[in-house]
Amino acid sequence: MLAWFGLGAGMIMGASASSVWYNLQVSHPTKEAPVIDYKLALLFQPMLMLGITIGVELSVIFPYWLITVLIIILFVGNHRLPL
């Protein structure tokens, strides 16, 4: 069973790597700039890593039913917010 997790993770990593490789070679359609905004990516990366770290820690601490309830509350709360 654990071999399937490794296979899935490998496929996701391969798809992500090929997507990044493709987008590195493509230029913006209207401006003379790359498609990937590197300054924006560097801005998001620390908060993304912090969120992943906190999420992993909380998923170890809380039971699955509480995580499910919190995710449902999060989705319902976000659904009510205007874009």
Secondary structure, DSSP 8 states (H G I E B T S, - for coil): -HHHHHHHHHHHHHHHHHHHHHHHH-B-SSSSSBSS-HHHHHHHHHHHHHHHHHHHHHHHHS-HHHHHHHHHHHHHHHHHS--
